[in-house]
Structures are given as C-alpha cells and as structure tokens.
C-alpha cells in the first residue's frame, strides 16, 4: 500500500481514531534521539524560564503581536 493510499484511509478516520493511531505510532517508534548539545540547550532554556517566569509573554500578548503583523 502506498503512503498516499494510507493517508486517504487516515483522512476517513474519526478524530478519536486518529489520536489512537498517533499514540500507537508514537509507542512503536518513540521519541527521536537528540544530541547532547541540543539537550543541554533545552535544559538551559527550561532553567532560565523557571528562574524568570515573568520574562515571557502572555497568550494575549502573543496573539495581539501576531495580529499586528498581518
């Protein structure tokens, strides 16, 4: 079966069935491996966000910014 044929079948699934399919694929293939360098950078960013929780933007601020850019 081709990828295109599979995608056609997936489009016919309900949302719940698609979620189940995604969960099963995730369980089968797992998370992609990341480099030590990327892991260190992600850990640094999480630590920075935890240390400065008010340094980010609210959802409303982000939405307003995106709408101004249109």
N, C-alpha and C positions, 0 to 999 in steps of 0.2 A: 504494500500500500504506500502511495506517495505521501509526502508531507502535505501537499495541497489537499489530498483526499482526507487526510486525518484532520486538517484544520476545518474542512467543511463539516465533518462529523462533530467536532468540538463546538462549532457555532450553533449546532442544533441542541446542545445540552442546556439544561436549566442552570441558573446561577449556582445552586447548591451542588449540582453535578460537576460543574467546572471547578468549584472550590475543592471538591473531593479529589478531582483529577490532579489539581495543582499540589494538594497535600501529598498525594501518593507519589507524584514525580519528585517532589522535594525529599520525601523519605527515602526514595530509591537512589537519588543522585547526591543528596546532601548539599552542604554549603561549598562554594568554590574555595580553594585554598588561596590565602593572601600571603604576601611576602612579609617578612619580619619588619621591613621598613614601613610598609603600609599599616601594619598592626600597631607599631609604635606611634605613628602619626595619628591614627584614630584614637588610641589611648590618650595621647596628649590633648587632643581636641575635647574628648569627653571630660578629662580632668579640668581643663580650662572652663568648660561650660558649667561643671559642677561648682567650681570655685567662684564663678561670676554669673549666677543665674539671671541677674538683671541686665546683663550685657547684650542679650539677644533682642529680637523683635517679637511683638505680639502678632497673632494671626491677623488681627485687624490692620496692623501697620503693614504687614506684607501684602495683604490684599489691596490696600489703598495704593501702595507703591506700584504693584503690577498694573492696576487700573490706570494710573497716571501715565505709565509707559506706553499704553495702547494708542 
